[in-house]
Amino acid sequence: MMPARFKMSKKGVGQLLRSRMIQADMLGRAEAIEDAAIAIAPVGGPSDPHPGRYKSSFKVTTTTRGGRRKDRATATVTNTAYYARWVEYGTEKVRPHHVLLRAAQAGGGR
């Protein structure tokens, strides 16, 4: 019996990385991260002028023109609240919550 042979096609790999199948998988992973982020997002107390804004501001986007070379399917989880970076990384007076970091660690593996 002859061993199986495989010849990689760079064009084929590129097509796979841009495929709807990979895009759907990336979207599913991003949605899992978004769900985890919403579950652990902090909500301000009674003095917060916008309680729940951060928690309700997560957004998932997907594209087949992602990556450094714009040649692969990607999905991204962001938070559109103007103060999201301060929640994530903290300030001199507020401790960092690392919501997206912890959500990616918990929910990204599916």
Secondary structure, 3 states (H helix, E strand, C coil): CCCCCCCCCHHHHHHHHCCHHHHHHHHHHHHHHHHHHHHHCCCCCCCCCCCCCCCCCEEEEEEEEECCCCCEEEEEEEECCCCHHHHHHCCCCCCCCCHHHHHHHHHCCC
